[in-house]
Amino acid sequence: MKQRLKLSITLLVIFIAGLSFGQTGKAVTEYLGIPGPVVINNGSFSLAWSAHPSPAYYKQEYIGAKDNLERFKKMVLVEVLTGDARPADLAKAKMAELDQLKKSNPIVNYEVFQKNGEILLDFLLSENSADGKKIIILERNVYRYRSFTDKAGKKGVMLFGVSERSYGNDADAFLSSLKKNKAVLLNTVAGFSIPEVSLKN
């Protein structure tokens, strides 16, 4: 049991990220067999970047037609970690990361919800100026962790998430909107019908 947990925690390192900075690349490979675009909350998001850096880990990022990876306003992301890790393992690791960030950044905050074996993590991050007086990027994320089995019978944990961002002087308006409409994104991610995954090696 301890050996399995140790292996899972090792794999978590590549599964965890801070701010969801998109990556650039020439070719985009569809690794998860998810038919695109992803349509959520009346928005259409096309695959813009993907990675398969280890045999167990896959990540894909989707953005709208008017966005770009370097400065997006909204992004849909799907990550898959195959193996015997559980949704709770990944969610706890992310919360531990956020707790660490909170020590030096009071803006960082999160709430966690559980339903039907799935875990939703709603959290706020920021990138601040060197003196800490200005917000450069403010990002709200809702992550949904769930167990999955693909069409070939391979098991693991899937993360389906949505990231929303504001930049610079838009932070106050972003926070004001968040207070009024916080439940909208949370309920949208919680209720989204996640497509069946077919992993590509």
N, C-alpha and C positions, 0 to 999 in steps of 0.2 A: 504493500500500500504506500509506504513512504517513498519507495523507488518510483512508483507511478506518479506520485505528486511532484517529486523532484523533476521528472521528465516534463510534466505538464508546465511547471513554472518556468523551466528553461525555454520551452516553446512560446510561453507568453511574452517573452521579451520582444520577439519580432511581431507580436500581435498588438502591442500597445503603442499608441502614439499620443503626442500632446496635441497641439493645434494641427488641424487636418490640412497641412500644406500639400497641395497637388504637385505632382511631378510632371516634368515634360519628357517627351520621347517621340521618336518618329513613328514607329508602328505601335498600334494598340491591339493586343490579342484578347479575344474573348475567352477567358478561362473557365467561366462558371456556367456556360450554356443558358444564360438568362436572355430571353428575347428582348430586344430594345426597340424603342426607348422605354425607360422606366417612367411611368406616369403616376404621379402622386400629388394629391391636393391641387388638381387642375394644372399642374406643371409637368412639362415633358423634359426628361433628362437623358442625354445620350452619353454613351461610354466615351470617356476622354483619356483615361489612363488605366493601366493595369500592371500588375506585377505578380510573379510567382517565384520569389527569391529562395524558397526552400521546398522540398517535396511535400511538406505538410501545410504550407501557408499560401493563400491567394488573397489578392486585394484588387478591387475595381472601383473607380471613381467616375461619377456621372454628373454632368453639368448641363445647364440650359444653353440655348443657342446664343444668348447675349452675354454669357459669362465666359471667363477663361480661367485656367487652372491657377494662375498666379494671383488673380484678384477676383475671386468668385463671390457672389452674394448668397448662393445656395448650392449645396452639393449633396448628392446621394452617394453613399458608399456601402459596399458589400464586402465583407471579409469572411474568409473561411479558414478554420484551423482543423485539420483532420487529426484523429487520434482519440484518446480517452479523456481529454479535458472536458469539464462540464461548464455550462453557462455561468454558474456561480463562481467557478475558478477565475474566469476572465473578468467578470464584473468586479470581484473583490480586488483583483490586481489593479484594475483601472481606478477603483476608489482609493486604493493605497497610494497610487501615483498622484491623484488629485489632492489627497490629504497632505502629501509632501509639498505640492505646489502652493497650497494655501498658507503655508508657513511664511512664504515671502511675497505672496500676492493675495490681498484680501478680496479681490474680485472673484477669485475661483470659488465655486460653490456647486453643490450637486444634491439631487434627490434620487432615491432609488425606489422602484416599485416592482412587485412580483405578481405574476398571474399565470396560472396553468403551466408552471414549470419554466416560464420565460421571465427574463429580468429586463426591466427598462431603466436606463440610467440617463437622467436629464441633468446636464452640467454646463457651466459657464466658464469660459477661459478668456484670457486676454494676453496680448503682447504689449508691453508698456515701453515708454521711452526709458533711456538709461537712468534718468533721475527719478523715474517712477511717477511723474506728475501728469503725463499724457498717455492716453490709450491710443495705440497705433492700430491694433486689430482687436475687436471684441467678437467672440464666437460662442454661439449657443449650439449645443449638440444634444440630440436624443438618440441614444444607442439602444438597440433591442437585441438581446442575446438569446439564442435558442439552439437546442440540439437539432441535428438534421441527419438524414440519411439520403445520399444521392441515388440516382437511378441504378448505379452499379453496386449499391449496397455499402458504399464507403461512409463511415460515420464521423461525426465531429461536431464542432460548434460553429454556428453562423452568427455574424454580427450584421444587422441591417441598421443603417443610421442615416440621419439627415443633419447637416451642418448649415447654420445660417450665420452670416457675418455682416459686420459694419466696419467702416474704416474711419479713423481720425475723428473729425468733428461730428460725425453721424452717431457717435456712441450714445449720447443722451436720448436721441429719438428712438434708437434701437431698444434701449432699456425701457423707455416709456411704453413702446409697443409690446414689449415682452410681458410687462406687468398686466396689460389689458387682455392679451391674447395667449397667455402662457399655455393654456390647456389645448389649444388648437393643434400645434405640432405634436405634442405628446400623444393626443388621441389619434392623430393621423398615422403616426408611426406604429402605435400599438395595434391599430386596426388594419394596417396594410396587409394585403394578401401576398405574401412573399412567394415569388416563383420557385418552382422546383429546380434544383441545381443538378447539373451534370458536369463533373469536374474534368478538365482537360489537362493532361500532363505535358 
